[in-house]
Amino acid sequence: MKILRLLHRWSGGLIGLLLAVLGLTGALLVHEDAFLRATVPHAADAQRQDVATLAAAATRIFAAQERPRSIVLATERKGLHKLSYPGETQKGAYADQDGAIVQAWTSNWARPEIWLFDLHHHLFAGDVGDIVGGIAGLAGLAFVVTGLILWWPTRRMFQLRAWPRMMKRAAIVHHHRDLGVLVAPLLVLSLTTGATMNLKWFSQALRAPFTAPAAMDKASAAPKIKGGKLAADLDWGKVIGQAQARFPGAEVRTIGLPAKTGGLVAIRLRQQAEWLPNGRTMAWFDPATGKMVASRDAQGMPLGSRITNADFPLHAAKVGGLAYRLVMTVSGLALTLLGSLAVVTFWGNPSGLPKRRKKKAVKVKPTPEPATVQA
């Protein structure tokens, strides 16, 4: 138990701040749509999913002088289309549902929700940041397990507090221990789903009992069909209409142009049973003719793949409405508090041993000499 406590303390002291950053940014990103509705014009507009409106917007957007690579369409909670541009550029834009640009940026720093996502998901370090964040998630899971083990002998001292009784080491450690136990189920959920999204091998290991990794890769692979040259006057009404006819009742979520010559136009749809905001149901089209050449029903994917598709909506609170968003906000704030206070208590006293108080020197008063009696 002594060694376990030492490992828990030192690990928390070294990466506690990173977990605190991930927790705080995650709690803020849960409310991204509400922030956009309050700050960006037309973000509060009602969602429109009719073919005519979608086709007109796509035609206008893709006809621009600088053509975007893809469009993420408006949702019920955010009435804006989000445009992404090709290459390594950080250029992006929001457009209203008629296809008019309402806000554009050339740097991630121009939009708080963009750089917050980059910090939370990539740690401003791209693919390397993904791996570091995934490892931090696994470390967080280890903290939860070891914390529960260390808490068990002190379970009778449990107290429900949102904040330490006083900012002294003993009170902070007591609060850290009890708060960690209280939010442990939420932390396991958010840390596990975060790690699976960043570390493919970890995700495959968890889903291997349900579906072999090779089968999941095959189910999510794009069709090996060569497309023609992108037509300048592609009929987007025809393209979107075919996708909706193939999957009646599904919501059209993204429209993507070919990444290179010979690629296909890709449309993602979300069926009612799918939790993933943009769905995993797919339809592919020849960019020269607009003819559908392949499709994929997300409901027919292997069980392991369908479980994987639930990671993001559970992690980012894209299901369950306001109640679940508040729950995941609590999870993020709790992780922030646990990580930051762990760093404070550790670096204030890395050994974990109680500090000895210096004994005050006691001054001894000299004994007065007895008075002499003169004869």
KEDREN-460392 format. One record per residue: x, y, z of N, C-alpha, C in turn. Coordinates in steps of 0.1 Angstrom, whole numbers, padded with zeros to 4 digits, always signed. Layout:
XYZXYZXYZ
...
//
This chain:
+0008-0012+0000+0000+0000+0000+0009+0013+0000
+0020+0012+0007+0029+0023+0007+0035+0027-0006
+0039+0016-0014+0044+0018-0027+0033+0023-0037
+0021+0018-0035+0010+0022-0044+0007+0037-0041
+0007+0041-0029+0005+0055-0025+0016+0064-0031
+0028+0059-0031+0039+0067-0036+0038+0069-0052
+0034+0058-0058+0032+0058-0073+0021+0068-0077
+0010+0067-0069-0002+0075-0071+0002+0090-0070
+0010+0093-0059+0013+0107-0057+0023+0113-0067
+0033+0105-0071+0043+0110-0080+0037+0111-0094
+0029+0102-0098+0023+0102-0112+0014+0114-0113
+0005+0116-0102-0004+0127-0102+0003+0141-0102
+0015+0141-0094+0022+0154-0094+0029+0157-0107
+0032+0147-0115+0039+0150-0128+0029+0153-0139
+0017+0146-0140+0008+0149-0151-0006+0154-0147
-0007+0157-0134-0020+0162-0129-0024+0175-0136
-0015+0184-0139-0018+0196-0146-0023+0194-0160
-0017+0184-0167-0022+0180-0181-0037+0175-0180
-0040+0167-0170-0053+0162-0169-0063+0173-0165
-0058+0183-0157-0066+0194-0154-0070+0202-0166
-0060+0204-0175-0062+0212-0187-0073+0204-0196
-0071+0191-0197-0080+0183-0205-0094+0184-0199
-0095+0184-0186-0108+0184-0180-0115+0198-0182
-0108+0208-0180-0114+0222-0182-0118+0225-0196
-0109+0222-0206-0113+0224-0220-0124+0215-0224
-0125+0203-0219-0136+0194-0222-0149+0199-0217
-0149+0205-0205-0161+0210-0199-0166+0222-0207
-0157+0230-0212-0161+0242-0220-0167+0238-0233
-0160+0228-0240-0164+0224-0253-0178+0217-0253
-0182+0212-0242-0196+0206-0241-0206+0216-0245
-0203+0229-0242-0213+0240-0245-0209+0248-0257
-0202+0242-0266-0198+0250-0278-0210+0255-0286
-0220+0247-0288-0231+0251-0296-0238+0263-0290
-0240+0263-0277-0246+0274-0270-0238+0287-0271
-0225+0286-0271-0216+0297-0273-0218+0303-0287
-0218+0294-0297-0220+0299-0311-0233+0306-0313
-0244+0300-0307-0257+0306-0308-0257+0321-0303
-0249+0323-0292-0249+0336-0286-0239+0346-0293
-0230+0341-0301-0220+0350-0306-0219+0351-0321
-0225+0342-0329-0223+0342-0343-0237+0344-0350
-0238+0353-0359-0251+0355-0366-0256+0342-0373
-0269+0340-0372-0276+0329-0378-0274+0315-0371
-0266+0315-0361-0263+0302-0354-0275+0297-0347
-0285+0306-0344-0297+0301-0337-0308+0298-0347
-0305+0299-0360-0316+0296-0370-0320+0282-0369
-0333+0279-0373-0338+0266-0373-0332+0257-0384
-0329+0245-0382-0323+0236-0392-0333+0233-0403
-0327+0234-0416-0335+0230-0428-0328+0219-0435
-0335+0208-0437-0330+0196-0443-0336+0192-0457
-0344+0201-0463-0350+0198-0475-0340+0198-0486
-0342+0190-0497-0332+0189-0507-0329+0202-0514
-0339+0210-0517-0337+0223-0524-0328+0232-0517
-0330+0233-0504-0322+0242-0496-0308+0238-0495
-0306+0225-0492-0292+0219-0491-0285+0220-0505
-0292+0217-0516-0286+0218-0529-0282+0232-0532
-0290+0242-0529-0287+0256-0532-0275+0260-0524
-0274+0257-0512-0263+0261-0503-0250+0254-0508
-0251+0241-0512-0239+0234-0517-0234+0240-0530
-0243+0243-0539-0240+0250-0552-0233+0263-0550
-0238+0271-0541-0232+0284-0538-0219+0283-0532
-0217+0274-0522-0205+0273-0515-0194+0268-0523
-0197+0257-0531-0186+0251-0539-0183+0259-0552
-0192+0269-0555-0189+0277-0567-0180+0289-0563
-0176+0291-0551-0168+0302-0546-0154+0301-0553
-0147+0312-0553-0134+0313-0559-0124+0304-0552
-0125+0304-0538-0117+0295-0530-0127+0284-0525
-0126+0272-0531-0136+0262-0528-0132+0254-0516
-0141+0252-0507-0138+0244-0495-0137+0229-0498
-0130+0221-0490-0129+0207-0491-0141+0200-0487
-0148+0205-0476-0160+0198-0471-0169+0208-0464
-0181+0203-0462-0191+0211-0455-0197+0202-0444
-0197+0207-0431-0204+0200-0421-0217+0208-0419
-0229+0202-0422-0241+0209-0423-0247+0213-0409
-0256+0222-0409-0262+0227-0397-0270+0216-0389
-0271+0218-0376-0278+0208-0368-0290+0215-0361
-0297+0208-0353-0309+0214-0346-0304+0224-0336
-0292+0222-0330-0287+0231-0320-0277+0242-0325
-0273+0241-0338-0264+0250-0344-0268+0252-0359
-0274+0264-0362-0279+0266-0375-0269+0271-0385
-0257+0267-0384-0246+0271-0393-0240+0259-0400
-0235+0261-0413-0227+0252-0419-0212+0255-0416
-0204+0245-0414-0190+0248-0411-0182+0243-0423
-0173+0252-0428-0165+0249-0440-0151+0247-0437
-0145+0236-0443-0131+0233-0441-0124+0234-0455
-0112+0239-0455-0105+0241-0467-0093+0231-0469
-0089+0228-0481-0079+0217-0483-0065+0222-0479
-0056+0212-0477-0042+0215-0474-0039+0217-0459
-0028+0222-0456-0024+0224-0442-0029+0237-0436
-0036+0245-0444-0041+0258-0439-0051+0256-0428
-0051+0266-0419-0061+0266-0408-0073+0274-0412
-0075+0277-0425-0086+0285-0429-0099+0277-0427
-0109+0284-0423-0122+0278-0421-0133+0289-0422
-0145+0285-0421-0156+0295-0422-0169+0289-0417
-0178+0298-0413-0192+0295-0410-0201+0301-0421
-0210+0294-0426-0220+0299-0436-0234+0297-0431
-0243+0306-0434-0257+0304-0431-0263+0293-0440
-0275+0289-0438-0281+0278-0445-0285+0281-0459
-0283+0294-0463-0284+0297-0477-0271+0297-0485
-0260+0294-0477-0247+0293-0483-0238+0306-0483
-0243+0316-0476-0235+0329-0475-0226+0328-0463
-0213+0332-0465-0203+0332-0454-0207+0343-0444
-0208+0339-0432-0211+0349-0421-0198+0352-0412
-0189+0342-0412-0177+0345-0405-0166+0335-0410
-0154+0341-0413-0143+0333-0418-0130+0335-0410
-0121+0326-0410-0108+0328-0403-0097+0321-0410
-0085+0326-0408-0073+0320-0414-0063+0314-0404
-0067+0315-0391-0059+0310-0380-0068+0304-0369
-0064+0293-0364-0072+0287-0353-0074+0296-0341
-0065+0306-0339-0066+0315-0328-0077+0325-0329
-0082+0326-0341-0093+0336-0344-0106+0332-0337
-0108+0319-0335-0121+0314-0329-0118+0306-0317
-0124+0310-0305-0121+0303-0293-0124+0288-0293
-0136+0285-0299-0140+0271-0299-0130+0262-0308
-0124+0268-0317-0114+0261-0326-0101+0258-0319
-0096+0268-0312-0083+0265-0305-0085+0257-0292
-0097+0259-0286-0100+0250-0275-0100+0235-0279
-0107+0233-0290-0107+0219-0295-0093+0214-0299
-0085+0223-0305-0071+0219-0308-0063+0216-0296
-0065+0223-0285-0058+0221-0273-0063+0208-0266
-0076+0206-0266-0082+0194-0259-0078+0182-0266
-0079+0182-0280-0078+0169-0287-0063+0167-0292
-0056+0178-0296-0043+0176-0301-0032+0182-0293
-0035+0190-0282-0025+0196-0274-0016+0206-0282
-0022+0211-0292-0014+0220-0302-0003+0213-0308
-0003+0200-0309+0009+0192-0314+0005+0182-0324
-0007+0183-0330-0011+0174-0341-0012+0159-0337
-0006+0150-0345-0007+0136-0342+0000+0132-0329
+0012+0139-0326+0019+0137-0314+0010+0140-0302
+0003+0151-0303-0006+0155-0292-0017+0145-0290
-0022+0139-0301-0032+0128-0299-0027+0117-0291
-0014+0112-0293-0008+0101-0286-0006+0105-0271
-0001+0117-0269+0001+0122-0255-0012+0122-0248
-0022+0128-0254-0035+0129-0248-0041+0115-0245
-0039+0106-0254-0044+0092-0251-0037+0085-0240
-0024+0087-0239-0016+0082-0228-0021+0088-0215
-0023+0101-0215-0028+0108-0203-0042+0102-0199
-0050+0099-0208-0063+0092-0205-0061+0079-0198
-0051+0071-0203-0048+0058-0196-0043+0060-0182
-0034+0071-0181-0029+0074-0168-0040+0078-0158
-0049+0086-0164-0061+0090-0155-0069+0078-0150
-0071+0068-0159-0078+0056-0155-0070+0049-0144
-0057+0048-0145-0049+0042-0135-0050+0050-0121
-0051+0063-0122-0053+0071-0110-0066+0067-0103
-0077+0066-0111-0090+0062-0106-0089+0049-0098
-0083+0039-0105-0082+0026-0099-0074+0026-0086
-0062+0032-0086-0054+0032-0074-0060+0041-0064
-0066+0052-0068-0073+0061-0058-0084+0053-0051
-0092+0045-0057-0102+0037-0051-0096+0028-0041
-0085+0021-0044-0078+0012-0035-0073+0019-0023
-0067+0031-0025-0062+0039-0014-0073+0045-0005
-0085+0047-0011-0096+0053-0004-0103+0043+0005
-0103+0030+0001-0111+0020+0008-0108+0020+0023
-0096+0020+0028-0093+0019+0043-0099+0031+0050
-0101+0043+0043-0105+0055+0050-0120+0058+0046
-0127+0048+0041-0141+0050+0037-0150+0056+0047
-0148+0052+0060-0157+0057+0071-0155+0072+0073
-0145+0078+0067-0143+0093+0069-0148+0101+0058
-0156+0094+0049-0161+0101+0037-0169+0113+0040
-0167+0124+0033-0175+0137+0035-0177+0143+0021
-0190+0147+0018-0193+0153+0006-0190+0168+0006
-0180+0172-0002-0176+0186-0002-0173+0189-0016
-0177+0201-0021-0173+0206-0034-0160+0212-0034
-0155+0217-0022-0143+0224-0021-0136+0219-0008
-0123+0219-0007-0117+0215+0006-0121+0224+0018
-0122+0218+0029-0126+0226+0041-0116+0237+0044
-0104+0235+0042-0094+0246+0043-0082+0242+0033
-0075+0252+0029-0064+0251+0020-0051+0246+0027
-0052+0235+0034-0040+0229+0040-0039+0215+0035
-0027+0209+0035-0025+0197+0028-0034+0186+0033
-0036+0184+0046-0044+0173+0051-0059+0175+0046
-0064+0187+0046-0078+0189+0041-0079+0187+0026
-0069+0191+0019-0069+0190+0004-0069+0175+0000
-0060+0167+0007-0059+0153+0004-0072+0146+0008
-0078+0149+0019-0091+0143+0023-0102+0146+0012
-0102+0159+0008-0112+0163-0003-0109+0156-0016
-0096+0155-0020-0092+0149-0032-0097+0134-0032
-0095+0127-0021-0098+0113-0020-0113+0111-0021
-0121+0119-0014-0136+0117-0014-0142+0122-0028
-0137+0133-0033-0143+0137-0046-0140+0127-0057
-0128+0122-0057-0124+0112-0067-0133+0100-0067
-0136+0095-0055-0146+0084-0054-0159+0087-0059
-0164+0099-0056-0177+0103-0059-0179+0104-0075
-0169+0109-0082-0170+0111-0096-0163+0100-0104
-0159+0089-0097-0151+0079-0104-0158+0073-0116
-0172+0070-0115-0178+0064-0127-0178+0074-0139
-0180+0087-0137-0179+0097-0148-0165+0098-0153
-0155+0098-0145-0141+0098-0149-0137+0086-0158
-0142+0074-0154-0139+0062-0161-0145+0063-0175
-0157+0069-0176-0164+0070-0189-0157+0080-0198
-0154+0092-0193-0148+0102-0201-0133+0099-0205
-0126+0093-0195-0112+0090-0198-0110+0078-0207
-0119+0068-0206-0119+0056-0215-0122+0060-0229
-0133+0068-0231-0137+0072-0244-0127+0081-0251
-0121+0090-0243-0111+0099-0248-0098+0091-0253
-0094+0081-0245-0083+0073-0248-0085+0064-0261
-0097+0059-0262-0101+0051-0274-0101+0059-0287
-0105+0071-0286-0105+0080-0298-0091+0084-0302
-0081+0085-0293-0068+0089-0296-0058+0077-0298
-0061+0066-0293-0052+0054-0294-0059+0043-0301
-0056+0041-0313-0064+0030-0321-0062+0017-0315
-0049+0014-0311-0047+0000-0305-0055-0003-0293
-0057+0008-0285-0065+0006-0272-0079+0004-0276
-0084+0011-0286-0098+0009-0290-0100-0005-0296
-0091-0009-0304-0092-0023-0310-0091-0033-0299
-0083-0031-0289-0082-0041-0278-0095-0043-0270
-0102-0031-0268-0114-0032-0261-0125-0038-0269
-0125-0036-0282-0136-0041-0291-0133-0055-0297
-0120-0060-0295-0117-0073-0300-0126-0085-0296
-0131-0085-0283-0140-0096-0280-0153-0096-0288
-0156-0084-0294-0169-0083-0301-0167-0085-0316
-0156-0079-0321-0153-0079-0336-0138-0079-0338
-0133-0087-0347-0118-0086-0350-0114-0073-0356
-0103-0068-0352-0098-0055-0358-0098-0054-0373
-0094-0065-0379-0094-0065-0394-0108-0064-0400
-0118-0070-0393-0132-0068-0398-0137-0054-0396
-0133-0047-0385-0137-0034-0383-0131-0024-0393
-0118-0026-0396-0111-0018-0406-0118-0020-0420
-0121-0032-0423-0128-0035-0436-0141-0028-0437
-0149-0028-0426-0162-0023-0426-0162-0008-0427
-0151-0001-0423-0151+0014-0423-0143+0019-0435
-0138+0010-0444-0130+0014-0455-0138+0020-0466
-0133+0030-0473-0140+0036-0485-0140+0026-0496
-0149+0027-0506-0149+0018-0517-0138+0021-0526
-0132+0010-0532-0121+0011-0542-0127+0013-0556
-0132+0025-0558-0139+0028-0571-0132+0041-0575
-0128+0042-0588-0122+0054-0593-0133+0063-0599
-0133+0076-0595-0142+0085-0600-0136+0094-0611
-0145+0101-0618-0140+0110-0629-0136+0124-0624
-0134+0133-0633-0131+0147-0629-0143+0154-0624
-0141+0162-0614-0152+0169-0608-0159+0179-0618
-0172+0177-0620-0179+0185-0629-0181+0199-0623
-0179+0209-0632-0181+0223-0627-0195+0226-0624
-0205+0219-0630-0219+0222-0628-0226+0209-0622
-0219+0203-0613-0225+0191-0607-0239+0194-0601
-0248+0186-0604-0262+0188-0599-0263+0183-0584
-0262+0192-0575-0262+0188-0561-0276+0184-0556
-0286+0188-0562-0299+0184-0559-0301+0169-0562
-0295+0165-0574-0296+0151-0578-0288+0142-0568
-0276+0147-0564-0267+0139-0555-0273+0138-0542
-0278+0149-0536-0284+0148-0522-0297+0140-0523
-0305+0142-0533-0317+0134-0535-0315+0119-0535
-0305+0115-0542-0301+0100-0542-0298+0095-0528
-0290+0103-0521-0286+0099-0508-0298+0098-0498
-0307+0107-0499-0319+0106-0491-0328+0095-0495
-0329+0093-0508-0337+0081-0513-0331+0068-0509
-0318+0067-0508-0312+0055-0504-0314+0052-0489
-0314+0063-0481-0316+0062-0466-0327+0071-0462
-0340+0067-0464-0351+0075-0461-0352+0079-0446
-0354+0091-0443-0355+0096-0429-0342+0099-0423
-0331+0097-0430-0317+0100-0425-0314+0115-0427
-0307+0120-0418-0303+0134-0418-0290+0136-0426
-0289+0144-0436-0277+0147-0444-0268+0155-0435
-0255+0150-0432-0247+0157-0423-0234+0163-0429
-0227+0157-0438-0215+0163-0444-0215+0160-0459
-0209+0170-0466-0206+0168-0480-0191+0170-0483
-0185+0161-0488-0170+0162-0490-0166+0160-0505
-0158+0168-0510-0152+0167-0524-0141+0157-0524
-0137+0152-0535-0126+0143-0536-0113+0149-0531
-0105+0142-0524-0092+0147-0519-0082+0148-0530
-0083+0139-0540-0074+0139-0551-0081+0134-0563
-0074+0135-0575-0080+0131-0587-0083+0116-0587
-0095+0112-0591-0099+0098-0591-0107+0095-0579
-0108+0104-0569-0116+0102-0557-0131+0104-0560
-0139+0102-0549-0153+0103-0550-0159+0114-0541
-0170+0119-0545-0178+0128-0536-0184+0119-0525
-0183+0123-0513-0187+0115-0501-0198+0123-0493
-0209+0117-0490-0219+0123-0482-0221+0114-0470
-0221+0120-0458-0224+0113-0446-0238+0116-0441
-0244+0106-0436-0258+0108-0431-0259+0102-0417
-0269+0107-0410-0271+0101-0396-0285+0096-0396
-0286+0083-0394-0300+0077-0392-0304+0079-0378
-0317+0077-0375-0323+0080-0362-0317+0072-0351
-0313+0060-0354-0307+0051-0343-0293+0055-0340
-0286+0063-0348-0272+0066-0346-0270+0077-0336
-0261+0075-0327-0257+0085-0317-0247+0095-0322
-0238+0091-0331-0228+0100-0336-0234+0112-0343
-0230+0124-0340-0237+0136-0345-0237+0136-0360
-0226+0132-0367-0225+0133-0381-0227+0119-0387
-0231+0109-0379-0234+0096-0384-0222+0089-0391
-0224+0076-0394-0214+0068-0401-0220+0062-0413
-0233+0065-0416-0239+0060-0428-0234+0069-0440
-0230+0062-0451-0222+0069-0462-0229+0066-0475
-0227+0076-0484-0231+0074-0498-0220+0081-0507
-0215+0073-0517-0204+0079-0525-0209+0081-0540
-0204+0091-0546-0209+0095-0559-0197+0098-0569
-0199+0095-0582-0189+0098-0592-0190+0114-0593
-0178+0121-0591-0179+0135-0592-0181+0141-0606
-0180+0132-0616-0182+0137-0630-0197+0137-0634
-0204+0127-0629-0218+0125-0633-0228+0127-0622
-0223+0126-0609-0233+0127-0598-0240+0114-0595
-0236+0103-0602-0243+0090-0600-0238+0083-0587
-0247+0078-0579-0243+0070-0567-0236+0057-0571
-0224+0055-0566-0216+0043-0570-0215+0033-0558
-0217+0038-0546-0216+0029-0534-0223+0035-0522
-0226+0027-0512-0232+0032-0500-0229+0022-0488
-0231+0027-0476-0228+0019-0464-0238+0023-0453
-0245+0013-0448-0255+0014-0438-0248+0012-0424
-0247+0023-0416-0240+0022-0403-0246+0011-0394
-0259+0009-0396-0266+0000-0387-0262-0015-0391
-0257-0017-0402-0252-0030-0406-0238-0033-0404
-0231-0023-0397-0217-0025-0394-0215-0035-0383
-0203-0041-0381-0201-0051-0370-0203-0044-0357
-0206-0053-0347-0209-0048-0333-0197-0039-0328
-0185-0044-0330-0174-0036-0325-0173-0022-0331
-0176-0021-0344-0176-0008-0350-0187+0001-0345
-0199-0005-0342-0210+0003-0337-0207+0008-0323
-0200+0000-0315-0196+0004-0302-0186+0016-0303
-0177+0015-0312-0167+0025-0314-0174+0038-0318
-0184+0037-0326-0191+0049-0331-0198+0057-0319
-0199+0050-0308-0206+0057-0296-0196+0064-0288
-0183+0063-0290-0173+0069-0282-0174+0084-0281
-0174+0091-0293-0175+0105-0294-0188+0111-0288
-0199+0106-0291-0211+0112-0285-0212+0110-0270
-0207+0099-0265-0206+0098-0250-0196+0107-0244
-0185+0108-0251-0174+0117-0245-0177+0132-0246
-0183+0136-0257-0186+0150-0259-0200+0154-0255
-0208+0145-0249-0222+0148-0245-0231+0152-0257
-0230+0145-0268-0238+0147-0280-0251+0139-0279
-0253+0132-0269-0266+0125-0266-0271+0129-0252
-0283+0126-0250-0288+0128-0236-0293+0142-0233
-0292+0151-0242-0297+0165-0239-0290+0172-0229
-0297+0183-0223-0290+0192-0214-0286+0184-0201
-0294+0175-0196-0290+0168-0184-0277+0161-0185
-0274+0154-0196-0261+0147-0198-0250+0157-0200
-0253+0168-0207-0242+0178-0209-0238+0184-0195
-0247+0186-0186-0244+0190-0173-0236+0180-0165
-0239+0167-0167-0232+0156-0161-0218+0156-0165
-0215+0157-0178-0202+0157-0184-0194+0170-0180
-0202+0181-0178-0195+0193-0173-0190+0191-0159
-0197+0184-0151-0193+0181-0137-0181+0172-0138
-0181+0162-0147-0169+0153-0148-0157+0161-0152
-0158+0170-0162-0146+0178-0166-0141+0187-0155
-0150+0194-0148-0146+0203-0137-0140+0195-0126
-0145+0184-0123-0140+0175-0112-0126+0171-0115
-0123+0167-0128-0110+0163-0132-0100+0175-0131
-0105+0187-0134-0097+0199-0133-0093+0201-0119
-0103+0200-0110-0100+0202-0096-0091+0192-0090
-0093+0179-0093-0085+0168-0088-0070+0169-0093
-0069+0172-0106-0055+0173-0112-0048+0185-0107
-0054+0197-0106-0047+0209-0102-0043+0208-0087
-0052+0204-0078-0049+0203-0064-0039+0192-0061
-0039+0182-0069-0029+0171-0068-0015+0177-0070
-0014+0185-0080-0001+0192-0083+0003+0201-0072
-0006+0209-0067-0003+0218-0056+0002+0211-0043
-0005+0200-0039-0001+0193-0027+0012+0185-0029
+0014+0180-0041+0026+0172-0044+0038+0181-0043
+0038+0192-0051+0050+0200-0052+0052+0208-0039
+0042+0210-0031+0043+0216-0018+0050+0207-0008
+0049+0194-0011+0056+0184-0002+0057+0171-0009
+0067+0170-0018+0069+0158-0027+0070+0145-0019
+0076+0145-0007+0078+0133+0001+0065+0127+0006
+0055+0136+0009+0043+0131+0015+0044+0129+0029
+0055+0131+0035+0057+0130+0050+0053+0142+0057
+0047+0141+0069+0043+0153+0076+0055+0161+0080
+0054+0174+0078+0065+0183+0081+0067+0185+0096
+0079+0184+0100+0082+0185+0115+0082+0200+0118
+0076+0203+0129+0076+0216+0134+0089+0219+0142
+0094+0230+0139+0106+0234+0147+0103+0237+0161
+0110+0231+0171+0107+0233+0185+0113+0247+0189
+0104+0254+0196+0109+0267+0200+0118+0265+0212
+0129+0273+0212+0138+0272+0223+0132+0278+0236
+0133+0270+0247+0127+0275+0259+0138+0282+0267
+0135+0295+0270+0144+0302+0278+0143+0299+0293
+0153+0295+0299+0153+0292+0314+0158+0304+0322
+0149+0309+0330+0152+0320+0338+0162+0316+0349
+0172+0324+0351+0182+0321+0362+0176+0321+0376
+0180+0312+0384+0174+0311+0398+0181+0322+0406
+0173+0331+0412+0179+0342+0420+0186+0337+0432
+0198+0343+0435+0206+0338+0447+0199+0343+0460
+0200+0335+0470+0193+0339+0483+0200+0351+0489
+0192+0360+0494+0198+0372+0500+0206+0369+0512
+0218+0375+0514+0226+0373+0526+0222+0382+0537
+0221+0376+0549+0217+0384+0561+0230+0390+0568
+0230+0403+0569+0242+0408+0576+0240+0409+0591
+0250+0405+0598+0250+0405+0612+0248+0420+0617
//
